[in-house]
Structure formats: structure tokens, C-alpha cells
Amino acid sequence: MTRPPLRAALEDYLSLRRALGFKLSSAGRLLSQFVDHLEERGIDTITTDDALAWASLPAGASPHWRRIRLSAVRGFAAYLHGLDHSVMVPPAGLLRTGPCRATPYLYSAGEIASLLDATAGLRPALRAASYYSLIGLLAVSGMRIGEAIALEDRDLDLERAVLVVRDSKFGKSRLVPLHPTTAAALARYLELRGQLCPQRPSPALLVSSRGTRLLHSNIQLTFAGLTKRCGIARRSASCRPRIHDLRHAFAVTSLLHWYATGQDVAAMLPRLATYLGHTDPKHTFWYLSAAPELMAFAGQRLD
């Protein structure tokens, strides 16, 4: 059997896996970047050396991130190997295993305010407004970045101040209640978006300067620029400011507030788990070890 070119083979692979129920959102994006990498070099097959070189990008990336990239390539390579035995499948365990979780960067209220202020320097105005709304929404809701990107106009109910997160991680959907100030901020964004981009090609709630859905890769680059502008730097080799850490900061701030006000944290954790979209409260318990302040409060309760 003659296998198709890499790009066509990737489309076939993703279509097959998705038909079996796998979303492959992150893997699909990574594999497209991997094929781009090979095509730029005139390569139309997969070797272990090429896979390892790409998986190790960028320089300084965490071992966990490199392993994620190589794992995505291994799945695609195994599929191709069934069509063409000359395709090499990188062996498992090729990269050293690092910690399963990066150390969360827990933003202070002042740092979040600085990030929001820094969005005013983005151009054009619609891009600035979209990133202001995105960062603000993530900070006050604890949503995943992919969930925020996927939001559409139909998912926002301003009258009831609630968002519908549809078909998120693990195929779950949930309601996310919003504080009245958050709902008001989103209403202002919609009004400005309508003025600056009346004819949008996408139903997305948060849009780019062209009115299209925001791209994960562009968000990461823009957020990195904002953190640099605000002087927010990595705290250690394993703790660097990421936009996903706004979710961690929300969870930890909620827990700190409950401890400080004498709430029954054990009883409240299932509520937080539901709000964050965790399938099991045990995943939310991890946040108890994310901040020294939380450990101190927990220790006081045990005493």
C-alpha cells in the first residue's frame, strides 16, 4: 500500500481517531506543527531523530512538555508505520520523565490588575478589548483557556449572568455563574465588538482583530508579551507565568477565602470542583498543596 503524503495522512489519522471518540484538540494542533516543521525541511517521513528534535523545541521547555509533544508524534508514527514500514516509531521512554505538573504561578491581585492594564497597549482596539475580557474572565471564573476560546454568543446569558460551557474536557457541559460586574464587563465588550466588527465571520464570543475565533498559539504569545511588559518573571525553573495559571490562582484564592472566613472547606470543595469542571473532587484537592498559605491554614485546622 502506498501511503499518502504526510499532510494528507495526518488528516486521515485525525479523522479516524475522532470518529472513535477522541477529541485530539491539543494533539491535532501539535501534529500540524510537527508536519509544518518537516515540510519546511523537505521531509516526508518520520524518523526518531526528527521527532526527538522537534519534541525538544523550544529550548528550555520542561521535560513534561517535551514528553507530551513526543507522545503525540508516537501515535501518528504508529499509524503511519502500519501503512509504510519504513516510518520509524520513536520508542517509549525516549525522553526523561519530569514532574507531571508544572509548579503553578499564583498571580497576586496586583499582578492580574497589571496584566489587564497592559492589554490597553495592544493594537488594534478590538484585540485589546478581547484580551482584556479574556484575561478578566479567566481570572474570575477559573475556566480553562480552551473553554474560553470555544465560547460563542449563544453561551452567554447576560440577563441571568451565566455562561454555558459546552462539551468541555471529558465531554462535560456546565453552567458558570458570573458576578454582576463580570456580566456588565462582558456586555460592554459585546457593545464595543459590535461597533468595531459589525460583520463577524465567526460566532465566537471572544474574537481576534479580524472577528475570527482566538487561536491558542497566538494567545500564548500575546500573554507572554504582557507578562514581560508587566515585569512578571518566572520564579524558578519549573514555575513560570502561564495563562493557565489564572485558573490555579482562582482556585487557591477561593480556598484561602473560605479558610479565612471559617467556612467548612471540605464541604465547599465539591462545589469548587463542579464550578471548575473537575470530574472528581479529588482533582480539586491538589490545590491544597499549591500554596504555602493553604498548607498553613490546613495545618491550623488539624491542630
Secondary structure, DSSP 4 states (H G I P E B T S, - for coil): -PPPPHHHHHHHHHHHHHHTT---HHHHHHHHHHHHHHHHTT--S--HHHHHHHHTPSTT--HHHHHHHHHHHHHHHHHHHTT-TTS--PPTT-SPP--SSPPP----HHHHHHHHHHGGGSSSHHHHHHHHHHHHHHHHH---HHHHHH-BGGGEETTTTEEEE-S-GGG--EEEE--HHHHHHHHHHHHHHHHH-SS-SS-BSSB-TTSSBPPHHHHHHHHHHHHHHTT---SBTTB---TTHHHHHHHHHHHHHHHHTT--HHHHHHHHHHHHT-SSHHHHHGGGGS-HHHHHHHHHHH-
